């Protein structure tokens, strides 16, 4: 049996997992860099959620690729 669940209690584990992947890909990344990469690569959900959906739908692949692109001097 399956059910549809939503809300932060459902999304938080997914976001935490993507953040873990991002830190694994770039252990030197700062929290601000992780947050920026995560939010800037999200797919907008504005049309489906006119009352607000944060930064949108998380895109794990783009987020990890974005954090990998950060070079340290």
N, CA, C and O atoms as a Tripos MOL2 file, in Angstrom:
@<TRIPOS>MOLECULE
protein
  292   291    73     0     0
PROTEIN
NO_CHARGES

@<TRIPOS>ATOM
      1 N           0.8400   -1.1620    0.0000 N.3       1 UNK1
      2 CA          0.0000    0.0000    0.0000 C.3       1 UNK1
      3 C           0.8980    1.2430    0.0000 C.2       1 UNK1
      4 O           1.8930    1.3020    0.7220 O.2       1 UNK1
      5 N           0.5340    2.2180   -0.8110 N.am      2 UNK2
      6 CA          1.2830    3.4550   -0.9160 C.3       2 UNK2
      7 C           0.3820    4.6220   -0.5650 C.2       2 UNK2
      8 O          -0.8380    4.5480   -0.7080 O.2       2 UNK2
      9 N           0.9860    5.6800   -0.1120 N.am      3 UNK3
     10 CA          0.2380    6.9080    0.1390 C.3       3 UNK3
     11 C           1.1060    8.0880   -0.2770 C.2       3 UNK3
     12 O           2.3300    7.9790   -0.3570 O.2       3 UNK3
     13 N           0.4640    9.1970   -0.5350 N.am      4 UNK4
     14 CA          1.1700   10.4140   -0.9200 C.3       4 UNK4
     15 C           1.3230   11.2750    0.3230 C.2       4 UNK4
     16 O           0.3470   11.5920    1.0030 O.2       4 UNK4
     17 N           2.5530   11.6430    0.6030 N.am      5 UNK5
     18 CA          2.8580   12.4880    1.7470 C.3       5 UNK5
     19 C           3.6030   13.7160    1.2560 C.2       5 UNK5
     20 O           4.2880   13.6640    0.2340 O.2       5 UNK5
     21 N           3.4740   14.8090    1.9710 N.am      6 UNK6
     22 CA          4.1740   16.0270    1.5710 C.3       6 UNK6
     23 C           4.5830   16.8030    2.8150 C.2       6 UNK6
     24 O           4.2510   16.4290    3.9390 O.2       6 UNK6
     25 N           5.2970   17.8720    2.5920 N.am      7 UNK7
     26 CA          5.7090   18.7270    3.6930 C.3       7 UNK7
     27 C           7.1810   18.5770    4.0190 C.2       7 UNK7
     28 O           7.8970   17.7780    3.4160 O.2       7 UNK7
     29 N           7.6130   19.3680    4.9900 N.am      8 UNK8
     30 CA          9.0320   19.3820    5.3330 C.3       8 UNK8
     31 C           9.5120   18.0570    5.9070 C.2       8 UNK8
     32 O          10.6780   17.7000    5.7390 O.2       8 UNK8
     33 N           8.6400   17.3280    6.5780 N.am      9 UNK9
     34 CA          9.0810   16.0430    7.1340 C.3       9 UNK9
     35 C           9.3730   15.0310    6.0370 C.2       9 UNK9
     36 O          10.0810   14.0510    6.2690 O.2       9 UNK9
     37 N           8.8400   15.2570    4.8550 N.am     10 UNK10
     38 CA          9.1190   14.3780    3.7180 C.3      10 UNK10
     39 C          10.2950   14.8890    2.8880 C.2      10 UNK10
     40 O          11.0650   14.0980    2.3450 O.2      10 UNK10
     41 N          10.4320   16.2030    2.7930 N.am     11 UNK11
     42 CA         11.4940   16.7630    1.9460 C.3      11 UNK11
     43 C          12.8470   16.8410    2.6470 C.2      11 UNK11
     44 O          13.8840   16.7360    1.9920 O.2      11 UNK11
     45 N          12.8540   17.0190    3.9410 N.am     12 UNK12
     46 CA         14.1100   17.1920    4.6770 C.3      12 UNK12
     47 C          15.1010   16.0530    4.4720 C.2      12 UNK12
     48 O          16.2790   16.3290    4.2480 O.2      12 UNK12
     49 N          14.6870   14.7830    4.5370 N.am     13 UNK13
     50 CA         15.6630   13.7100    4.3150 C.3      13 UNK13
     51 C          16.2850   13.7420    2.9160 C.2      13 UNK13
     52 O          17.4570   13.4020    2.7470 O.2      13 UNK13
     53 N          15.5060   14.1460    1.9250 N.am     14 UNK14
     54 CA         16.0250   14.2280    0.5570 C.3      14 UNK14
     55 C          17.0450   15.3610    0.4360 C.2      14 UNK14
     56 O          18.1120   15.1880   -0.1530 O.2      14 UNK14
     57 N          16.7070   16.5080    0.9960 N.am     15 UNK15
     58 CA         17.6220   17.6510    0.9490 C.3      15 UNK15
     59 C          18.9060   17.3290    1.7130 C.2      15 UNK15
     60 O          20.0010   17.6380    1.2430 O.2      15 UNK15
     61 N          18.7770   16.7140    2.8770 N.am     16 UNK16
     62 CA         19.9590   16.3410    3.6640 C.3      16 UNK16
     63 C          20.8470   15.3730    2.8840 C.2      16 UNK16
     64 O          22.0720   15.4720    2.9390 O.2      16 UNK16
     65 N          20.2430   14.4560    2.1700 N.am     17 UNK17
     66 CA         21.0070   13.5080    1.3640 C.3      17 UNK17
     67 C          21.7680   14.1900    0.2440 C.2      17 UNK17
     68 O          22.9230   13.8560   -0.0190 O.2      17 UNK17
     69 N          21.1260   15.1470   -0.4190 N.am     18 UNK18
     70 CA         21.8010   15.8810   -1.4950 C.3      18 UNK18
     71 C          22.9410   16.7190   -0.9160 C.2      18 UNK18
     72 O          24.0180   16.7970   -1.5080 O.2      18 UNK18
     73 N          22.7080   17.3360    0.2260 N.am     19 UNK19
     74 CA         23.7710   18.1160    0.8670 C.3      19 UNK19
     75 C          24.9510   17.2140    1.2250 C.2      19 UNK19
     76 O          26.1040   17.6150    1.0680 O.2      19 UNK19
     77 N          24.6800   16.0210    1.6960 N.am     20 UNK20
     78 CA         25.7600   15.0690    1.9960 C.3      20 UNK20
     79 C          26.5480   14.7340    0.7350 C.2      20 UNK20
     80 O          27.7760   14.6600    0.7720 O.2      20 UNK20
     81 N          25.8520   14.5310   -0.3780 N.am     21 UNK21
     82 CA         26.5290   14.2690   -1.6540 C.3      21 UNK21
     83 C          27.3930   15.4580   -2.0700 C.2      21 UNK21
     84 O          28.4920   15.2850   -2.5960 O.2      21 UNK21
     85 N          26.8850   16.6620   -1.8290 N.am     22 UNK22
     86 CA         27.6250   17.8660   -2.1960 C.3      22 UNK22
     87 C          28.9030   18.0000   -1.3650 C.2      22 UNK22
     88 O          29.9620   18.3260   -1.9020 O.2      22 UNK22
     89 N          28.8060   17.7490   -0.0630 N.am     23 UNK23
     90 CA         30.0070   17.8060    0.7810 C.3      23 UNK23
     91 C          30.9800   16.6850    0.4420 C.2      23 UNK23
     92 O          32.1930   16.8660    0.5500 O.2      23 UNK23
     93 N          30.4700   15.5430    0.0380 N.am     24 UNK24
     94 CA         31.3440   14.4420   -0.3900 C.3      24 UNK24
     95 C          32.1050   14.8430   -1.6560 C.2      24 UNK24
     96 O          33.2910   14.5460   -1.8000 O.2      24 UNK24
     97 N          31.4080   15.5180   -2.5670 N.am     25 UNK25
     98 CA         32.0220   15.9420   -3.8230 C.3      25 UNK25
     99 C          33.0390   17.0600   -3.6150 C.2      25 UNK25
    100 O          34.0410   17.1320   -4.3270 O.2      25 UNK25
    101 N          32.7850   17.9260   -2.6460 N.am     26 UNK26
    102 CA         33.6730   19.0590   -2.3880 C.3      26 UNK26
    103 C          33.7280   19.3080   -0.8810 C.2      26 UNK26
    104 O          33.0160   20.1730   -0.3700 O.2      26 UNK26
    105 N          34.5700   18.5560   -0.1670 N.am     27 UNK27
    106 CA         34.6320   18.6740    1.2900 C.3      27 UNK27
    107 C          35.0290   20.0630    1.7930 C.2      27 UNK27
    108 O          34.7460   20.4130    2.9390 O.2      27 UNK27
    109 N          35.6760   20.8450    0.9490 N.am     28 UNK28
    110 CA         36.0970   22.1840    1.3520 C.3      28 UNK28
    111 C          35.0430   23.2530    1.1470 C.2      28 UNK28
    112 O          35.2700   24.4160    1.4810 O.2      28 UNK28
    113 N          33.9020   22.8840    0.6070 N.am     29 UNK29
    114 CA         32.8430   23.8590    0.3400 C.3      29 UNK29
    115 C          32.3170   24.4410    1.6480 C.2      29 UNK29
    116 O          32.2240   23.7480    2.6610 O.2      29 UNK29
    117 N          31.9800   25.7150    1.6050 N.am     30 UNK30
    118 CA         31.4040   26.3600    2.7840 C.3      30 UNK30
    119 C          29.8960   26.1350    2.8020 C.2      30 UNK30
    120 O          29.2990   25.7440    1.8000 O.2      30 UNK30
    121 N          29.3030   26.3860    3.9460 N.am     31 UNK31
    122 CA         27.8510   26.2560    4.0700 C.3      31 UNK31
    123 C          27.1570   27.2180    3.1050 C.2      31 UNK31
    124 O          26.1620   26.8540    2.4780 O.2      31 UNK31
    125 N          27.6720   28.4380    2.9840 N.am     32 UNK32
    126 CA         27.0710   29.4070    2.0610 C.3      32 UNK32
    127 C          27.1690   28.9410    0.6110 C.2      32 UNK32
    128 O          26.2350   29.1430   -0.1650 O.2      32 UNK32
    129 N          28.2860   28.3230    0.2370 N.am     33 UNK33
    130 CA         28.4400   27.8000   -1.1230 C.3      33 UNK33
    131 C          27.4640   26.6570   -1.3770 C.2      33 UNK33
    132 O          26.8670   26.5680   -2.4500 O.2      33 UNK33
    133 N          27.3050   25.7890   -0.3920 N.am     34 UNK34
    134 CA         26.3560   24.6770   -0.5230 C.3      34 UNK34
    135 C          24.9450   25.2160   -0.6950 C.2      34 UNK34
    136 O          24.2140   24.7820   -1.5860 O.2      34 UNK34
    137 N          24.5630   26.1590    0.1520 N.am     35 UNK35
    138 CA         23.2130   26.7310    0.0810 C.3      35 UNK35
    139 C          22.9750   27.4110   -1.2640 C.2      35 UNK35
    140 O          21.9220   27.2370   -1.8780 O.2      35 UNK35
    141 N          23.9490   28.1780   -1.7120 N.am     36 UNK36
    142 CA         23.8220   28.8720   -2.9900 C.3      36 UNK36
    143 C          23.6880   27.8890   -4.1490 C.2      36 UNK36
    144 O          22.8310   28.0580   -5.0160 O.2      36 UNK36
    145 N          24.5320   26.8660   -4.1630 N.am     37 UNK37
    146 CA         24.4730   25.8640   -5.2370 C.3      37 UNK37
    147 C          23.1450   25.1190   -5.2110 C.2      37 UNK37
    148 O          22.5670   24.8360   -6.2600 O.2      37 UNK37
    149 N          22.6680   24.8070   -4.0250 N.am     38 UNK38
    150 CA         21.4170   24.0610   -3.8840 C.3      38 UNK38
    151 C          20.2270   24.8780   -4.3780 C.2      38 UNK38
    152 O          19.3830   24.3660   -5.1130 O.2      38 UNK38
    153 N          20.1590   26.1390   -3.9790 N.am     39 UNK39
    154 CA         19.0120   26.9640   -4.3560 C.3      39 UNK39
    155 C          19.0890   27.4510   -5.8020 C.2      39 UNK39
    156 O          18.0620   27.5620   -6.4710 O.2      39 UNK39
    157 N          20.2930   27.7430   -6.2900 N.am     40 UNK40
    158 CA         20.4130   28.2690   -7.6570 C.3      40 UNK40
    159 C          20.1870   27.2020   -8.7240 C.2      40 UNK40
    160 O          19.9020   27.5350   -9.8740 O.2      40 UNK40
    161 N          20.3080   25.9380   -8.3650 N.am     41 UNK41
    162 CA         20.1130   24.8630   -9.3430 C.3      41 UNK41
    163 C          18.7310   24.2170   -9.2450 C.2      41 UNK41
    164 O          18.4120   23.3080  -10.0100 O.2      41 UNK41
    165 N          17.9190   24.6840   -8.3100 N.am     42 UNK42
    166 CA         16.5740   24.1230   -8.1520 C.3      42 UNK42
    167 C          15.6900   24.5200   -9.3300 C.2      42 UNK42
    168 O          15.8670   25.5850   -9.9210 O.2      42 UNK42
    169 N          14.7460   23.6580   -9.6600 N.am     43 UNK43
    170 CA         13.7800   23.9280  -10.7200 C.3      43 UNK43
    171 C          12.6090   24.6920  -10.1200 C.2      43 UNK43
    172 O          11.9960   24.2400   -9.1520 O.2      43 UNK43
    173 N          12.3010   25.8380  -10.6880 N.am     44 UNK44
    174 CA         11.2180   26.6670  -10.1590 C.3      44 UNK44
    175 C           9.8840   25.9270  -10.1860 C.2      44 UNK44
    176 O           9.5620   25.2210  -11.1410 O.2      44 UNK44
    177 N           9.1280   26.1070   -9.1230 N.am     45 UNK45
    178 CA          7.7890   25.5200   -9.0240 C.3      45 UNK45
    179 C           6.7370   26.6180   -8.8920 C.2      45 UNK45
    180 O           5.6200   26.3580   -8.4450 O.2      45 UNK45
    181 N           7.0880   27.8410   -9.2790 N.am     46 UNK46
    182 CA          6.2160   28.9940   -9.0820 C.3      46 UNK46
    183 C           4.8360   28.8030   -9.7080 C.2      46 UNK46
    184 O           3.8310   29.1800   -9.1050 O.2      46 UNK46
    185 N           4.7720   28.2280  -10.9010 N.am     47 UNK47
    186 CA          3.4840   28.0460  -11.5760 C.3      47 UNK47
    187 C           2.5990   27.0350  -10.8520 C.2      47 UNK47
    188 O           1.3760   27.1720  -10.8450 O.2      47 UNK47
    189 N           3.2090   26.0270  -10.2460 N.am     48 UNK48
    190 CA          2.4540   24.9880   -9.5540 C.3      48 UNK48
    191 C           2.1690   25.3530   -8.1030 C.2      48 UNK48
    192 O           1.3430   24.7120   -7.4530 O.2      48 UNK48
    193 N           2.8320   26.3580   -7.6020 N.am     49 UNK49
    194 CA          2.7330   26.6920   -6.1820 C.3      49 UNK49
    195 C           2.7250   28.2120   -6.0150 C.2      49 UNK49
    196 O           3.7120   28.7830   -5.5520 O.2      49 UNK49
    197 N           1.6270   28.8740   -6.3840 N.am     50 UNK50
    198 CA          1.5960   30.3360   -6.3550 C.3      50 UNK50
    199 C           1.7860   30.9440   -4.9610 C.2      50 UNK50
    200 O           2.1430   32.1160   -4.8450 O.2      50 UNK50
    201 N           1.5550   30.1670   -3.9130 N.am     51 UNK51
    202 CA          1.7150   30.6950   -2.5550 C.3      51 UNK51
    203 C           3.1430   30.5440   -2.0430 C.2      51 UNK51
    204 O           3.4500   30.9660   -0.9280 O.2      51 UNK51
    205 N           4.0100   29.9480   -2.8460 N.am     52 UNK52
    206 CA          5.4150   29.8290   -2.4850 C.3      52 UNK52
    207 C           5.8530   28.4130   -2.2070 C.2      52 UNK52
    208 O           5.2000   27.6760   -1.4680 O.2      52 UNK52
    209 N           6.9680   28.0420   -2.8100 N.am     53 UNK53
    210 CA          7.5470   26.7020   -2.6260 C.3      53 UNK53
    211 C           9.0450   26.8050   -2.4070 C.2      53 UNK53
    212 O           9.7950   25.9520   -2.8840 O.2      53 UNK53
    213 N           9.4880   27.8070   -1.7140 N.am     54 UNK54
    214 CA         10.9230   27.9640   -1.4910 C.3      54 UNK54
    215 C          11.6590   28.1770   -2.7980 C.2      54 UNK54
    216 O          11.1760   28.8800   -3.6850 O.2      54 UNK54
    217 N          12.8310   27.5660   -2.9140 N.am     55 UNK55
    218 CA         13.6430   27.7180   -4.1250 C.3      55 UNK55
    219 C          13.1370   26.8500   -5.2630 C.2      55 UNK55
    220 O          13.5090   27.0680   -6.4160 O.2      55 UNK55
    221 N          12.2990   25.8700   -4.9610 N.am     56 UNK56
    222 CA         11.7540   25.0000   -5.9970 C.3      56 UNK56
    223 C          12.0700   23.5410   -5.7590 C.2      56 UNK56
    224 O          12.3170   23.1140   -4.6320 O.2      56 UNK56
    225 N          12.0570   22.7880   -6.8400 N.am     57 UNK57
    226 CA         12.3010   21.3440   -6.8040 C.3      57 UNK57
    227 C          13.7990   21.0860   -6.8670 C.2      57 UNK57
    228 O          14.4730   21.5240   -7.7990 O.2      57 UNK57
    229 N          14.3080   20.3820   -5.8860 N.am     58 UNK58
    230 CA         15.7440   20.1180   -5.8060 C.3      58 UNK58
    231 C          16.2140   19.3260   -7.0330 C.2      58 UNK58
    232 O          15.5360   18.4070   -7.4940 O.2      58 UNK58
    233 N          17.3870   19.7030   -7.5460 N.am     59 UNK59
    234 CA         17.9890   18.9940   -8.6700 C.3      59 UNK59
    235 C          19.3580   18.5050   -8.2000 C.2      59 UNK59
    236 O          20.3490   19.2320   -8.2720 O.2      59 UNK59
    237 N          19.3970   17.2820   -7.7250 N.am     60 UNK60
    238 CA         20.6090   16.7370   -7.1040 C.3      60 UNK60
    239 C          21.8070   16.7770   -8.0490 C.2      60 UNK60
    240 O          22.8990   17.1880   -7.6570 O.2      60 UNK60
    241 N          21.6040   16.3590   -9.2640 N.am     61 UNK61
    242 CA         22.7250   16.3150  -10.2150 C.3      61 UNK61
    243 C          23.3200   17.7010  -10.4490 C.2      61 UNK61
    244 O          24.5350   17.8810  -10.3750 O.2      61 UNK61
    245 N          22.4640   18.6700  -10.7290 N.am     62 UNK62
    246 CA         22.9580   20.0250  -10.9690 C.3      62 UNK62
    247 C          23.6150   20.6170   -9.7230 C.2      62 UNK62
    248 O          24.6080   21.3370   -9.8250 O.2      62 UNK62
    249 N          23.0650   20.3170   -8.5560 N.am     63 UNK63
    250 CA         23.6390   20.8390   -7.3140 C.3      63 UNK63
    251 C          25.0490   20.2960   -7.1000 C.2      63 UNK63
    252 O          25.9570   21.0480   -6.7470 O.2      63 UNK63
    253 N          25.2330   19.0030   -7.3110 N.am     64 UNK64
    254 CA         26.5600   18.3960   -7.1480 C.3      64 UNK64
    255 C          27.5130   18.9240   -8.2180 C.2      64 UNK64
    256 O          28.6650   19.2350   -7.9150 O.2      64 UNK64
    257 N          27.0550   19.0280   -9.4560 N.am     65 UNK65
    258 CA         27.9070   19.5680  -10.5180 C.3      65 UNK65
    259 C          28.3210   21.0030  -10.2040 C.2      65 UNK65
    260 O          29.4600   21.3980  -10.4550 O.2      65 UNK65
    261 N          27.3980   21.7720   -9.6580 N.am     66 UNK66
    262 CA         27.6850   23.1650   -9.3230 C.3      66 UNK66
    263 C          28.7380   23.2690   -8.2260 C.2      66 UNK66
    264 O          29.6420   24.1010   -8.3120 O.2      66 UNK66
    265 N          28.6310   22.4450   -7.2100 N.am     67 UNK67
    266 CA         29.5920   22.5060   -6.1020 C.3      67 UNK67
    267 C          30.9540   21.9590   -6.5400 C.2      67 UNK67
    268 O          31.9820   22.3700   -6.0020 O.2      67 UNK67
    269 N          30.9710   21.0490   -7.4980 N.am     68 UNK68
    270 CA         32.2430   20.5500   -8.0390 C.3      68 UNK68
    271 C          32.9810   21.6250   -8.8240 C.2      68 UNK68
    272 O          34.2090   21.6040   -8.9140 O.2      68 UNK68
    273 N          32.2310   22.5650   -9.3930 N.am     69 UNK69
    274 CA         32.8290   23.6080  -10.2230 C.3      69 UNK69
    275 C          33.5820   24.6490   -9.4000 C.2      69 UNK69
    276 O          34.3530   25.4330   -9.9530 O.2      69 UNK69
    277 N          33.3680   24.6660   -8.0890 N.am     70 UNK70
    278 CA         34.0490   25.6370   -7.2320 C.3      70 UNK70
    279 C          35.4940   25.1930   -7.0330 C.2      70 UNK70
    280 O          35.7620   24.1000   -6.5340 O.2      70 UNK70
    281 N          36.3930   26.0440   -7.4230 N.am     71 UNK71
    282 CA         37.8260   25.7460   -7.3040 C.3      71 UNK71
    283 C          38.4080   26.5110   -6.1210 C.2      71 UNK71
    284 O          38.0140   27.6460   -5.8540 O.2      71 UNK71
    285 N          39.3150   25.9070   -5.4390 N.am     72 UNK72
    286 CA         40.0240   26.5580   -4.3330 C.3      72 UNK72
    287 C          41.3850   27.0350   -4.8380 C.2      72 UNK72
    288 O          42.0570   26.3450   -5.6050 O.2      72 UNK72
    289 N          41.7740   28.2250   -4.3920 N.am     73 UNK73
    290 CA         43.0830   28.7390   -4.8190 C.3      73 UNK73
    291 C          44.1780   28.3010   -3.8710 C.2      73 UNK73
    292 O          45.3430   28.6420   -4.0750 O.2      73 UNK73
@<TRIPOS>BOND
     1     1     2 1
     2     2     3 1
     3     3     4 2
     4     3     5 am
     5     5     6 1
     6     6     7 1
     7     7     8 2
     8     7     9 am
     9     9    10 1
    10    10    11 1
    11    11    12 2
    12    11    13 am
    13    13    14 1
    14    14    15 1
    15    15    16 2
    16    15    17 am
    17    17    18 1
    18    18    19 1
    19    19    20 2
    20    19    21 am
    21    21    22 1
    22    22    23 1
    23    23    24 2
    24    23    25 am
    25    25    26 1
    26    26    27 1
    27    27    28 2
    28    27    29 am
    29    29    30 1
    30    30    31 1
    31    31    32 2
    32    31    33 am
    33    33    34 1
    34    34    35 1
    35    35    36 2
    36    35    37 am
    37    37    38 1
    38    38    39 1
    39    39    40 2
    40    39    41 am
    41    41    42 1
    42    42    43 1
    43    43    44 2
    44    43    45 am
    45    45    46 1
    46    46    47 1
    47    47    48 2
    48    47    49 am
    49    49    50 1
    50    50    51 1
    51    51    52 2
    52    51    53 am
    53    53    54 1
    54    54    55 1
    55    55    56 2
    56    55    57 am
    57    57    58 1
    58    58    59 1
    59    59    60 2
    60    59    61 am
    61    61    62 1
    62    62    63 1
    63    63    64 2
    64    63    65 am
    65    65    66 1
    66    66    67 1
    67    67    68 2
    68    67    69 am
    69    69    70 1
    70    70    71 1
    71    71    72 2
    72    71    73 am
    73    73    74 1
    74    74    75 1
    75    75    76 2
    76    75    77 am
    77    77    78 1
    78    78    79 1
    79    79    80 2
    80    79    81 am
    81    81    82 1
    82    82    83 1
    83    83    84 2
    84    83    85 am
    85    85    86 1
    86    86    87 1
    87    87    88 2
    88    87    89 am
    89    89    90 1
    90    90    91 1
    91    91    92 2
    92    91    93 am
    93    93    94 1
    94    94    95 1
    95    95    96 2
    96    95    97 am
    97    97    98 1
    98    98    99 1
    99    99   100 2
   100    99   101 am
   101   101   102 1
   102   102   103 1
   103   103   104 2
   104   103   105 am
   105   105   106 1
   106   106   107 1
   107   107   108 2
   108   107   109 am
   109   109   110 1
   110   110   111 1
   111   111   112 2
   112   111   113 am
   113   113   114 1
   114   114   115 1
   115   115   116 2
   116   115   117 am
   117   117   118 1
   118   118   119 1
   119   119   120 2
   120   119   121 am
   121   121   122 1
   122   122   123 1
   123   123   124 2
   124   123   125 am
   125   125   126 1
   126   126   127 1
   127   127   128 2
   128   127   129 am
   129   129   130 1
   130   130   131 1
   131   131   132 2
   132   131   133 am
   133   133   134 1
   134   134   135 1
   135   135   136 2
   136   135   137 am
   137   137   138 1
   138   138   139 1
   139   139   140 2
   140   139   141 am
   141   141   142 1
   142   142   143 1
   143   143   144 2
   144   143   145 am
   145   145   146 1
   146   146   147 1
   147   147   148 2
   148   147   149 am
   149   149   150 1
   150   150   151 1
   151   151   152 2
   152   151   153 am
   153   153   154 1
   154   154   155 1
   155   155   156 2
   156   155   157 am
   157   157   158 1
   158   158   159 1
   159   159   160 2
   160   159   161 am
   161   161   162 1
   162   162   163 1
   163   163   164 2
   164   163   165 am
   165   165   166 1
   166   166   167 1
   167   167   168 2
   168   167   169 am
   169   169   170 1
   170   170   171 1
   171   171   172 2
   172   171   173 am
   173   173   174 1
   174   174   175 1
   175   175   176 2
   176   175   177 am
   177   177   178 1
   178   178   179 1
   179   179   180 2
   180   179   181 am
   181   181   182 1
   182   182   183 1
   183   183   184 2
   184   183   185 am
   185   185   186 1
   186   186   187 1
   187   187   188 2
   188   187   189 am
   189   189   190 1
   190   190   191 1
   191   191   192 2
   192   191   193 am
   193   193   194 1
   194   194   195 1
   195   195   196 2
   196   195   197 am
   197   197   198 1
   198   198   199 1
   199   199   200 2
   200   199   201 am
   201   201   202 1
   202   202   203 1
   203   203   204 2
   204   203   205 am
   205   205   206 1
   206   206   207 1
   207   207   208 2
   208   207   209 am
   209   209   210 1
   210   210   211 1
   211   211   212 2
   212   211   213 am
   213   213   214 1
   214   214   215 1
   215   215   216 2
   216   215   217 am
   217   217   218 1
   218   218   219 1
   219   219   220 2
   220   219   221 am
   221   221   222 1
   222   222   223 1
   223   223   224 2
   224   223   225 am
   225   225   226 1
   226   226   227 1
   227   227   228 2
   228   227   229 am
   229   229   230 1
   230   230   231 1
   231   231   232 2
   232   231   233 am
   233   233   234 1
   234   234   235 1
   235   235   236 2
   236   235   237 am
   237   237   238 1
   238   238   239 1
   239   239   240 2
   240   239   241 am
   241   241   242 1
   242   242   243 1
   243   243   244 2
   244   243   245 am
   245   245   246 1
   246   246   247 1
   247   247   248 2
   248   247   249 am
   249   249   250 1
   250   250   251 1
   251   251   252 2
   252   251   253 am
   253   253   254 1
   254   254   255 1
   255   255   256 2
   256   255   257 am
   257   257   258 1
   258   258   259 1
   259   259   260 2
   260   259   261 am
   261   261   262 1
   262   262   263 1
   263   263   264 2
   264   263   265 am
   265   265   266 1
   266   266   267 1
   267   267   268 2
   268   267   269 am
   269   269   270 1
   270   270   271 1
   271   271   272 2
   272   271   273 am
   273   273   274 1
   274   274   275 1
   275   275   276 2
   276   275   277 am
   277   277   278 1
   278   278   279 1
   279   279   280 2
   280   279   281 am
   281   281   282 1
   282   282   283 1
   283   283   284 2
   284   283   285 am
   285   285   286 1
   286   286   287 1
   287   287   288 2
   288   287   289 am
   289   289   290 1
   290   290   291 1
   291   291   292 2
@<TRIPOS>SUBSTRUCTURE
     1 UNK1         2 RESIDUE 1 A UNK
     2 UNK2         6 RESIDUE 1 A UNK
     3 UNK3        10 RESIDUE 1 A UNK
     4 UNK4        14 RESIDUE 1 A UNK
     5 UNK5        18 RESIDUE 1 A UNK
     6 UNK6        22 RESIDUE 1 A UNK
     7 UNK7        26 RESIDUE 1 A UNK
     8 UNK8        30 RESIDUE 1 A UNK
     9 UNK9        34 RESIDUE 1 A UNK
    10 UNK10       38 RESIDUE 1 A UNK
    11 UNK11       42 RESIDUE 1 A UNK
    12 UNK12       46 RESIDUE 1 A UNK
    13 UNK13       50 RESIDUE 1 A UNK
    14 UNK14       54 RESIDUE 1 A UNK
    15 UNK15       58 RESIDUE 1 A UNK
    16 UNK16       62 RESIDUE 1 A UNK
    17 UNK17       66 RESIDUE 1 A UNK
    18 UNK18       70 RESIDUE 1 A UNK
    19 UNK19       74 RESIDUE 1 A UNK
    20 UNK20       78 RESIDUE 1 A UNK
    21 UNK21       82 RESIDUE 1 A UNK
    22 UNK22       86 RESIDUE 1 A UNK
    23 UNK23       90 RESIDUE 1 A UNK
    24 UNK24       94 RESIDUE 1 A UNK
    25 UNK25       98 RESIDUE 1 A UNK
    26 UNK26      102 RESIDUE 1 A UNK
    27 UNK27      106 RESIDUE 1 A UNK
    28 UNK28      110 RESIDUE 1 A UNK
    29 UNK29      114 RESIDUE 1 A UNK
    30 UNK30      118 RESIDUE 1 A UNK
    31 UNK31      122 RESIDUE 1 A UNK
    32 UNK32      126 RESIDUE 1 A UNK
    33 UNK33      130 RESIDUE 1 A UNK
    34 UNK34      134 RESIDUE 1 A UNK
    35 UNK35      138 RESIDUE 1 A UNK
    36 UNK36      142 RESIDUE 1 A UNK
    37 UNK37      146 RESIDUE 1 A UNK
    38 UNK38      150 RESIDUE 1 A UNK
    39 UNK39      154 RESIDUE 1 A UNK
    40 UNK40      158 RESIDUE 1 A UNK
    41 UNK41      162 RESIDUE 1 A UNK
    42 UNK42      166 RESIDUE 1 A UNK
    43 UNK43      170 RESIDUE 1 A UNK
    44 UNK44      174 RESIDUE 1 A UNK
    45 UNK45      178 RESIDUE 1 A UNK
    46 UNK46      182 RESIDUE 1 A UNK
    47 UNK47      186 RESIDUE 1 A UNK
    48 UNK48      190 RESIDUE 1 A UNK
    49 UNK49      194 RESIDUE 1 A UNK
    50 UNK50      198 RESIDUE 1 A UNK
    51 UNK51      202 RESIDUE 1 A UNK
    52 UNK52      206 RESIDUE 1 A UNK
    53 UNK53      210 RESIDUE 1 A UNK
    54 UNK54      214 RESIDUE 1 A UNK
    55 UNK55      218 RESIDUE 1 A UNK
    56 UNK56      222 RESIDUE 1 A UNK
    57 UNK57      226 RESIDUE 1 A UNK
    58 UNK58      230 RESIDUE 1 A UNK
    59 UNK59      234 RESIDUE 1 A UNK
    60 UNK60      238 RESIDUE 1 A UNK
    61 UNK61      242 RESIDUE 1 A UNK
    62 UNK62      246 RESIDUE 1 A UNK
    63 UNK63      250 RESIDUE 1 A UNK
    64 UNK64      254 RESIDUE 1 A UNK
    65 UNK65      258 RESIDUE 1 A UNK
    66 UNK66      262 RESIDUE 1 A UNK
    67 UNK67      266 RESIDUE 1 A UNK
    68 UNK68      270 RESIDUE 1 A UNK
    69 UNK69      274 RESIDUE 1 A UNK
    70 UNK70      278 RESIDUE 1 A UNK
    71 UNK71      282 RESIDUE 1 A UNK
    72 UNK72      286 RESIDUE 1 A UNK
    73 UNK73      290 RESIDUE 1 A UNK
